Amino acid sequence: MKLTKIIGLKKSEFDIMAKLPDSPIQLRPARLIPALKTGDEMALTSIFLSTLKLVKEFRDSIFKEIKLSRNGRLYFYTEVCFPKIDKSRIDGLILVTKKDVITEAAFIEVKSKKDEIEEPQIKKYIDIAKKLKVHTLITISNQFVSSPEQSPLKISTGKFNLFHLSWSHIITLGHILLFDNDNDIEDIDQVEIMKESLHYMEHPSAGVSGFIQMKGWKKLANEIRANVPIKKTDEYVVDAVNSWHQEESDLALILSRNLGVLAKTPVRTEKGLKLDVDKVVKDFILTGKVAIRNAVSDIKIKVDFERRSVILKNAVKPPMNIGSIARITWLKKQIEKCSELESTIFNKIGDKIWIEADIKFARTNLKVSFNNIEELYEQSKGKDIQGFSVSVMDGFGASFASEKKFVSLFEDLVLNYYEGIVQNLKNWSPPAPKLNLSE
């Protein structure tokens, strides 16, 4: 039997071909407990694919990301090879069948530890996929992207679907399902399978890691401090901006794992990378944003290389049915309540909190340290406050330029800021209109 396609082939014929002595298909079923060494990439692949098979809600989450149908019978394989087409071994294969016909298929390529997705290998796998009428390839590694539809590689694929998932993203989706929320796992046995799979994936020997180093960051920070002209064609500048985009994505995943809901960041495109390179070359600034469902507002991030500072800021809408002085008191009480609810965390950042008041018709905002908020009462007399911003600012000292320490310090600052302040801030909402039935 000759294998000319996977999509459209009967699953029964696919199985017969896989058993032939001179088989055109070589593969293994994915196993939850593979007979492989811990830390082996194929063990990681097998456990991941088996968890997709056994935990419905996890499968639904991943399939939604990679746009695979959740209807039909599903089959998961590892160590896949089509020797009469190419002798390369593909890490994984997912098949979706309906009425014994394979209707969808996806190849999987997995990397762990410091290994990165390689362009020649992916181009070869895409070529194999196209010959078999397969339209989807999913890459998985410790590399970060801002959307599964992006790739760490700059490959033009046309109508072919190339998706990428970081291991951190996969682990985050698993953790969110273990929270008590509307999307949690219903079957108790599947809950235990999910826990065990995450335990394996998060073990140091599995080779799964978050973002840990800002490539190009140290040189960029030091060149700006030394007033050395930087160019947008400098490799270290592009590396630093790309690292910032990856760190932004990793930060959102860290918040998601701790909150039980997906925090979202802007989708970073190649055009966006160029714009941010232009911005850091011209203004020595990088910006970012994290959106969290039901939070008071998006967290806006500003990294200023010239001042060596990181600013996290949230807009807060005050009551518009009271005067400006009362609006300041309203915000002051909210932040004082934050200090009561999260006193330990708040004490770490209390001296770094700033308040900005947006004054109607004014060109600039009024800005004071929260410790000196009384000054805002005097400065805003006779002025109309339209809104507030609450922010924290830190410079990390000499560690600002450290490619590793910046990551840990920045992530700690965001987590402390969110827990100590943001999660307890609220916008004002107009009261509901009241019925007047007396007339």
C-alpha positions as CSV (number, residue, x, y, z in Angstrom):
1,M,0.0,0.0,0.0
2,K,1.3,3.5,-0.9
3,L,0.8,6.4,1.5
4,T,-0.2,9.5,-0.5
5,K,-2.2,11.4,2.0
6,I,-3.3,11.4,5.7
7,I,-6.2,13.8,5.5
8,G,-9.0,11.9,3.7
9,L,-7.5,8.5,4.4
10,K,-9.6,5.9,6.3
11,K,-8.3,5.4,9.8
12,S,-8.6,1.6,9.3
13,E,-6.3,1.8,6.3
14,F,-3.9,4.0,8.3
15,D,-3.7,1.3,11.0
16,I,-3.2,-1.4,8.4
17,M,-0.3,0.5,6.8
18,A,1.3,1.1,10.2
19,K,1.4,-2.7,10.8
20,L,2.9,-3.7,7.4
21,P,6.5,-5.3,7.5
22,D,7.7,-2.6,5.1
23,S,5.5,0.0,6.6
24,P,5.2,3.5,5.1
25,I,4.1,4.7,8.6
26,Q,6.2,4.2,11.8
27,L,4.8,5.5,15.1
28,R,4.1,4.8,18.8
29,P,0.9,5.5,20.8
30,A,1.4,8.3,23.3
31,R,1.8,6.9,26.8
32,L,1.1,8.7,30.1
33,I,3.9,6.7,31.7
34,P,6.4,6.2,28.9
35,A,9.3,3.8,29.3
36,L,11.8,6.6,28.8
37,K,14.3,8.5,30.9
38,T,13.0,11.5,32.9
39,G,14.0,14.6,31.1
40,D,13.9,13.0,27.6
41,E,12.1,15.1,25.1
42,M,10.1,12.1,23.9
43,A,9.0,11.4,27.5
44,L,7.8,15.0,27.8
45,T,6.0,14.8,24.4
46,S,4.3,11.5,25.3
47,I,3.1,12.8,28.7
48,F,1.8,16.0,27.1
49,L,-0.1,14.2,24.4
50,S,-1.5,11.6,26.8
51,T,-2.8,14.3,29.0
52,L,-4.6,15.9,26.0
53,K,-6.1,12.5,25.4
54,L,-7.2,11.9,29.0
55,V,-8.2,15.3,30.3
56,K,-11.1,16.8,28.3
57,E,-10.9,20.4,29.5
58,F,-7.2,20.5,29.0
59,R,-7.6,19.2,25.5
60,D,-10.4,21.7,24.8
61,S,-8.1,24.6,25.9
62,I,-5.1,23.5,23.8
63,F,-7.2,22.6,20.7
64,K,-8.9,26.0,20.9
65,E,-5.4,27.6,20.8
66,I,-4.3,25.5,17.8
67,K,-7.7,25.6,16.0
68,L,-8.2,21.8,15.9
69,S,-11.7,20.4,16.0
70,R,-12.9,19.0,19.3
71,N,-15.5,16.8,17.7
72,G,-14.7,13.3,16.4
73,R,-12.4,10.5,17.7
74,L,-8.9,11.5,18.6
75,Y,-5.6,9.6,18.3
76,F,-2.2,10.7,19.7
77,Y,1.2,9.3,18.6
78,T,4.9,9.9,19.2
79,E,8.1,9.2,17.2
80,V,6.4,9.4,13.9
81,C,8.2,8.7,10.6
82,F,7.2,8.3,7.0
83,P,10.3,6.5,5.7
84,K,9.2,6.4,2.0
85,I,8.8,10.2,2.0
86,D,11.6,11.2,4.4
87,K,13.4,9.4,7.2
88,S,13.1,12.3,9.6
89,R,11.4,11.4,12.9
90,I,8.6,13.8,13.9
91,D,8.0,14.1,17.6
92,G,4.2,13.8,17.6
93,L,1.0,13.4,15.6
94,I,-2.6,14.2,16.4
95,L,-5.4,12.7,14.3
96,V,-9.1,13.7,14.3
97,T,-11.5,11.2,12.7
98,K,-15.1,11.1,11.8
99,K,-16.8,7.9,10.6
100,D,-13.4,6.2,10.2
101,V,-12.1,9.0,8.0
102,I,-9.2,11.2,9.1
103,T,-10.5,14.8,8.8
104,E,-7.8,16.7,10.6
105,A,-4.1,16.1,11.5
106,A,-1.3,18.0,13.1
107,F,2.4,17.3,13.4
108,I,4.2,18.2,16.7
109,E,7.8,19.3,17.1
110,V,9.1,19.5,20.7
111,K,12.1,21.1,22.2
112,S,13.0,21.4,25.9
113,K,15.8,22.9,28.0
114,K,17.8,25.5,26.0
115,D,17.1,23.9,22.6
116,E,15.3,26.2,20.2
117,I,13.1,25.5,17.2
118,E,15.3,25.2,14.1
119,E,14.2,26.7,10.7
120,P,15.7,23.9,8.4
121,Q,14.0,21.2,10.5
122,I,10.6,23.0,10.5
123,K,10.8,23.7,6.7
124,K,11.5,20.0,6.2
125,Y,8.5,19.0,8.3
126,I,6.2,21.4,6.6
127,D,7.3,19.9,3.3
128,I,6.5,16.4,4.6
129,A,3.1,17.6,5.9
130,K,2.1,19.1,2.6
131,K,3.0,15.9,0.7
132,L,0.6,14.1,3.0
133,K,-2.2,16.8,2.8
134,V,-1.6,17.8,6.4
135,H,-2.1,21.5,7.0
136,T,-0.9,22.1,10.6
137,L,2.3,21.9,12.5
138,I,2.7,22.8,16.2
139,T,6.1,23.7,17.7
140,I,6.6,23.6,21.4
141,S,9.7,24.9,23.3
142,N,10.7,27.2,26.1
143,Q,10.7,30.1,23.6
144,F,7.9,32.7,24.1
145,V,5.5,34.3,21.7
146,S,2.6,36.7,22.4
147,S,0.1,34.5,20.5
148,P,0.0,30.8,19.5
149,E,-0.4,31.9,15.9
150,Q,3.0,33.4,16.0
151,S,6.3,31.5,15.6
152,P,9.8,32.1,17.0
153,L,10.9,31.6,13.4
154,K,10.4,34.0,10.5
155,I,8.9,31.5,8.0
156,S,6.4,32.4,5.3
157,T,4.0,29.4,5.3
158,G,1.1,30.7,3.1
159,K,-2.0,28.8,3.9
160,F,-0.2,26.3,6.0
161,N,-1.0,26.6,9.8
162,L,2.2,27.0,11.9
163,F,1.4,27.4,15.6
164,H,3.8,27.7,18.6
165,L,3.2,27.0,22.3
166,S,5.7,27.7,25.0
167,W,5.9,25.1,27.8
168,S,5.0,27.9,30.3
169,H,1.8,28.6,28.3
170,I,0.8,24.9,28.4
171,I,1.5,24.6,32.1
172,T,-0.5,27.8,32.7
173,L,-3.5,26.4,30.9
174,G,-3.3,23.3,33.1
175,H,-3.0,25.3,36.3
176,I,-6.0,27.5,35.4
177,L,-8.1,24.4,35.0
178,L,-7.3,23.4,38.6
179,F,-8.7,26.6,40.0
180,D,-12.2,26.6,41.3
181,N,-13.8,28.5,38.4
182,D,-16.3,28.1,35.5
183,N,-13.8,26.2,33.4
184,D,-12.4,23.7,35.9
185,I,-12.1,19.9,35.3
186,E,-15.3,18.1,36.2
187,D,-14.0,14.5,36.5
188,I,-12.1,13.9,39.7
189,D,-9.8,11.3,38.1
190,Q,-9.0,13.7,35.3
191,V,-8.1,16.3,38.0
192,E,-5.5,13.9,39.4
193,I,-4.1,13.1,36.0
194,M,-3.7,16.9,35.3
195,K,-1.9,17.3,38.7
196,E,0.5,14.5,38.0
197,S,1.2,15.7,34.5
198,L,1.9,19.2,35.8
199,H,4.1,17.8,38.5
200,Y,6.2,16.1,35.9
201,M,6.4,19.1,33.5
202,E,7.4,21.4,36.4
203,H,10.1,19.1,37.7
204,P,13.6,20.6,37.1
205,S,14.7,17.5,35.2
206,A,11.9,17.8,32.6
207,G,13.7,20.7,31.0
208,V,10.8,23.1,31.1
209,S,11.6,26.7,32.2
210,G,10.2,30.2,32.1
211,F,11.9,33.2,30.6
212,I,15.1,33.8,32.6
213,Q,17.5,36.1,30.7
214,M,17.2,39.4,28.8
215,K,19.6,38.9,25.8
216,G,21.2,42.2,24.8
217,W,19.8,44.0,27.8
218,K,23.1,44.7,29.6
219,K,24.8,46.2,26.6
220,L,21.8,48.4,25.7
221,A,21.5,49.7,29.3
222,N,25.2,50.4,29.6
223,E,25.5,52.1,26.1
224,I,22.6,54.4,26.9
225,R,24.1,55.3,30.3
226,A,27.5,56.0,28.7
227,N,25.8,58.2,26.0
228,V,27.1,55.9,23.2
229,P,25.0,56.3,20.1
230,I,22.8,53.2,19.4
231,K,21.4,52.2,16.1
232,K,18.3,50.3,15.3
233,T,20.4,47.9,13.2
234,D,22.6,47.0,16.2
235,E,22.0,43.3,17.0
236,Y,22.0,43.8,20.7
237,V,19.2,46.4,20.4
238,V,17.0,44.1,18.5
239,D,17.8,41.3,21.0
240,A,16.9,43.4,24.0
241,V,13.6,44.5,22.5
242,N,12.7,40.9,21.5
243,S,13.7,39.8,25.1
244,W,11.3,42.5,26.5
245,H,8.5,41.1,24.4
246,Q,9.2,37.6,25.6
247,E,9.4,38.7,29.2
248,E,6.1,40.5,28.8
249,S,4.5,37.3,27.7
250,D,6.1,35.3,30.5
251,L,4.9,37.8,33.0
252,A,1.3,37.4,31.8
253,L,1.6,33.6,32.2
254,I,3.0,34.0,35.8
255,L,0.1,36.2,36.7
256,S,-2.3,33.8,35.1
257,R,-1.0,30.8,37.1
258,N,-1.5,32.8,40.3
259,L,-4.9,34.3,39.5
260,G,-6.6,31.4,37.7
261,V,-7.6,33.5,34.7
262,L,-5.6,34.3,31.6
263,A,-3.8,37.6,31.8
264,K,-3.3,39.0,28.3
265,T,-0.6,41.1,26.6
266,P,-0.6,42.8,23.2
267,V,0.2,40.6,20.2
268,R,3.7,41.5,19.3
269,T,4.2,41.4,15.5
270,E,7.4,41.9,13.4
271,K,6.1,45.4,12.7
272,G,5.7,46.0,16.4
273,L,9.2,44.8,17.0
274,K,10.6,47.4,14.6
275,L,8.4,50.2,16.1
276,D,9.7,49.4,19.6
277,V,13.3,49.3,18.3
278,D,12.7,52.8,16.9
279,K,11.3,53.9,20.2
280,V,14.1,52.7,22.3
281,V,16.7,54.2,19.9
282,K,14.9,57.5,19.8
283,D,13.5,57.9,23.4
284,F,15.4,55.2,25.4
285,I,12.0,53.8,26.4
286,L,10.1,50.5,26.2
287,T,6.4,50.1,27.0
288,G,4.1,47.1,27.7
289,K,0.7,46.3,29.0
290,V,-1.1,43.4,30.9
291,A,-4.9,43.1,30.8
292,I,-6.5,41.1,33.6
293,R,-10.2,40.4,33.6
294,N,-12.2,42.4,36.2
295,A,-9.1,44.4,37.3
296,V,-9.6,48.1,37.8
297,S,-7.8,48.8,34.5
298,D,-4.9,47.4,32.4
299,I,-1.5,47.6,34.0
300,K,0.6,49.9,31.8
301,I,4.4,49.3,32.0
302,K,7.2,51.8,31.1
303,V,10.9,51.0,31.2
304,D,13.0,54.1,31.0
305,F,16.7,53.3,30.2
306,E,17.8,56.9,30.7
307,R,16.4,57.2,34.2
308,R,16.9,53.5,34.8
309,S,13.4,53.1,36.1
310,V,10.4,50.8,35.8
311,I,6.9,52.2,36.2
312,L,3.7,50.2,36.6
313,K,0.5,52.3,36.4
314,N,-3.2,51.8,36.6
315,A,-6.0,54.3,35.8
316,V,-8.7,54.7,38.4
317,K,-12.1,56.3,37.7
318,P,-13.2,58.4,40.7
319,P,-16.8,59.4,41.7
320,M,-18.0,62.2,39.4
321,N,-20.9,63.2,41.7
322,I,-18.7,64.7,44.4
323,G,-16.1,67.5,44.4
324,S,-12.4,67.2,43.5
325,I,-11.2,67.3,47.2
326,A,-13.7,64.5,48.1
327,R,-12.4,62.5,45.1
328,I,-8.8,62.6,46.5
329,T,-10.2,61.4,49.9
330,W,-12.0,58.6,48.1
331,L,-8.8,57.4,46.5
332,K,-6.8,57.9,49.6
333,K,-9.2,55.6,51.6
334,Q,-8.9,52.9,48.9
335,I,-5.1,52.8,49.1
336,E,-5.2,52.9,52.9
337,K,-7.5,49.9,52.8
338,C,-5.0,48.2,50.5
339,S,-2.3,48.7,53.2
340,E,-4.7,47.1,55.8
341,L,-5.6,44.1,53.6
342,E,-2.1,43.3,52.4
343,S,0.1,45.0,55.0
344,T,3.2,42.8,54.5
345,I,3.2,43.2,50.7
346,F,2.2,46.9,50.9
347,N,5.1,47.7,53.2
348,K,7.5,46.5,50.5
349,I,6.3,49.0,47.9
350,G,4.6,51.7,50.0
351,D,7.4,54.2,49.5
352,K,7.3,53.7,45.8
353,I,3.6,54.5,45.2
354,W,2.8,57.7,43.3
355,I,-0.6,59.3,42.6
356,E,-1.4,61.4,39.5
357,A,-4.5,63.5,39.1
358,D,-5.8,64.3,35.6
359,I,-6.9,67.9,35.7
360,K,-9.5,69.1,33.2
361,F,-8.0,71.3,30.5
362,A,-4.5,71.1,32.1
363,R,-1.5,70.1,29.9
364,T,0.1,68.0,32.6
365,N,-1.1,65.9,35.5
366,L,-0.5,66.7,39.1
367,K,1.8,64.1,40.6
368,V,2.7,63.4,44.2
369,S,4.1,60.5,46.3
370,F,1.4,58.7,48.2
371,N,3.3,59.5,51.4
372,N,2.7,63.2,50.5
373,I,-0.8,62.9,49.2
374,E,-1.8,65.8,51.5
375,E,0.0,68.1,49.0
376,L,-2.5,67.1,46.4
377,Y,-5.3,68.7,48.3
378,E,-3.6,72.0,48.2
379,Q,-2.4,71.7,44.5
380,S,-5.9,70.8,43.2
381,K,-7.9,73.6,44.9
382,G,-10.2,75.2,42.3
383,K,-9.4,72.5,39.8
384,D,-11.5,69.7,38.3
385,I,-10.0,66.2,38.7
386,Q,-11.2,63.9,35.9
387,G,-9.3,60.8,36.9
388,F,-6.4,59.3,38.8
389,S,-3.5,57.0,38.1
390,V,-1.8,54.9,40.8
391,S,1.7,53.8,40.0
392,V,4.8,52.3,41.5
393,M,8.3,53.1,40.4
394,D,11.6,51.2,41.0
395,G,15.0,51.3,39.5
396,F,16.5,48.1,40.8
397,G,19.9,49.9,41.3
398,A,22.8,48.3,39.5
399,S,20.6,45.2,38.8
400,F,18.7,47.2,36.2
401,A,21.3,46.3,33.7
402,S,21.6,42.7,34.7
403,E,20.2,40.3,32.1
404,K,19.1,37.8,34.8
405,K,18.4,39.9,37.9
406,F,16.2,42.3,35.9
407,V,13.8,39.5,35.1
408,S,13.4,38.3,38.7
409,L,13.2,41.8,40.2
410,F,10.7,43.0,37.6
411,E,8.4,40.0,38.1
412,D,8.6,40.4,41.9
413,L,7.7,44.1,41.5
414,V,4.6,43.3,39.3
415,L,3.4,40.5,41.6
416,N,3.8,42.7,44.7
417,Y,2.1,45.7,43.0
418,Y,-0.8,43.6,41.9
419,E,-1.3,41.9,45.2
420,G,-0.6,44.9,47.3
421,I,-2.6,47.5,45.4
422,V,-4.3,46.6,42.1
423,Q,-6.4,43.7,43.2
424,N,-8.1,45.9,45.8
425,L,-8.7,49.0,43.7
426,K,-12.1,49.7,42.3
427,N,-13.5,52.2,39.8
428,W,-16.5,54.3,40.7
429,S,-19.8,53.2,39.1
430,P,-22.8,55.5,38.8
431,P,-25.6,54.4,41.0
432,A,-28.5,52.7,39.3
433,P,-31.5,55.0,38.4
434,K,-34.4,54.9,40.8
435,L,-38.0,54.5,40.0
436,N,-40.3,57.4,40.8
437,L,-43.8,56.1,41.0
438,S,-45.1,58.9,43.2
439,E,-46.4,61.0,40.3
